[in-house]
Amino acid sequence: MAPIFPSVTFVRNENPVPEAERDMRLQNPELGISDTDHMAIAKYADGQWQTATIQPFSPLTLHHGSKCFQYGQTLFEGMQAYKTPDGRIVLFRPDKNAKRLNISADRVAMPELPEKLFLDMVKALIWVERDWFPSGEGGRLYLRPFMFAAGNSVRFAVAKEYIFCVLVSPARSFFNRTVLNVYVEPLLRRASPGGTGSSKCGGNYAAALRSHQEAAKHGCDQALFLEDDSKIQELEVTNIFFVMKNGTIRTPCLNDTILNGVTRASVMELAKQRGIKVEESDYYFKDFYADAMSGEVLEVFACGTAGGLIAVGSFYCPPDETKASNGANGHIDGKFLVGDGEMGDLTKKLRSELLGIQNGTRDDPFGWLHEVRGDDLPQFSDN
């Protein structure tokens, strides 16, 4: 067992995936499949975090009474690492993820993870797994840090043991298209005031799965969630933006029902740098529908870590919801387009600029990229 960073040790996988098999997998990587050679893990017990380890990838063994099973005490983050044209390995705004993980942890009574430990584990794992970058356009490593409650008691109480892990998934694109069709969820709610909607808790996403199924039945890619008064929240795994005719970009304001997305914040900063006004305000679906029909809304796009920035071309409202939220709309099947249903000009520009910064083909005036350097890992620099 050799040290990597002062807080992380390394146990090498002596039986890694054969190079030929790895190369075959990387030809068409599926985002979310995490079975590379190594994983990162740290355990919390006796009131403190223990030594973190980069170790061979393997399933976890947990007691049936672990509170992650019994009470859903889980949370996660999503991050991406890129290989730039000049060969550097970079992470996109990992400090934001480290901070947000602790915000989520506080909401569900889980221990704070030192930000340095979070970053050290992520960087060490990327460096050890750097051969898993897919080659060619769009290749990246998607990282899934997650924390959950362990233990051996089904009693309802705050757990005394926790596990933090980081997995790696070679990836290209989350969506197999550049324009989304969105289903407007008429009944189910992803989050409510005072709940956990602004945290990346597992239960938030479990609550969205039924709507995801329903969206797929209607040929849609994601569901849009509303509050009881039709106020727009967000999609299943992405924030949402509206490009108005007057040139303003509008997005729902942050509250305890909407996640403070890292990509959301980045898009807003990028737009403001371009001189584009960004408005954070409540937006009701009936008003959005009227604006889309009148041409006041020119474009809609969604954004998130895995999916990047992607256009929304159409919305589908189940018939009852169509009548309730905006009256007869002339569309028998409840579907309406935004503009011509394709990616708009501003969406294209912002998407190109954001991706260019992320993958190192454009300058990074914001200092968003954090380089993962082999110099930090001298004992493995020649591996």
Secondary structure, DSSP 8 states (H G I E B T S, - for coil): -EESSTTEEE---SS---HHHHHHHHHS--TT---SSEEEEEEEETTEE--EEEEE-------TT-HHHHS--EEE--EEEEE-TTS-EEEESHHHHHHHHHHHHHHTT-----HHHHHHHHHHHHHHTGGG---STT-EEEEEEEEEE--S--SSS--S-EEEEEEEEEES-SSSSSEEEEEE-SS--S--TTSSTTS-BHHHHHHHHHHHHHHHHTT-SEEEEE-TT-BEEEESS-EEEEEETTS-EEE----TTS---HHHHHHHHHHHHTT--EEE---BHHHHHHHHHHTSEEEEEEEETTTEEEEEEEEE--HHHHHHHH---S-TTSEEESTTSS--HHHHHHHHHHHHHHHTSS--TT--EEEE-GGG-GGGTT-
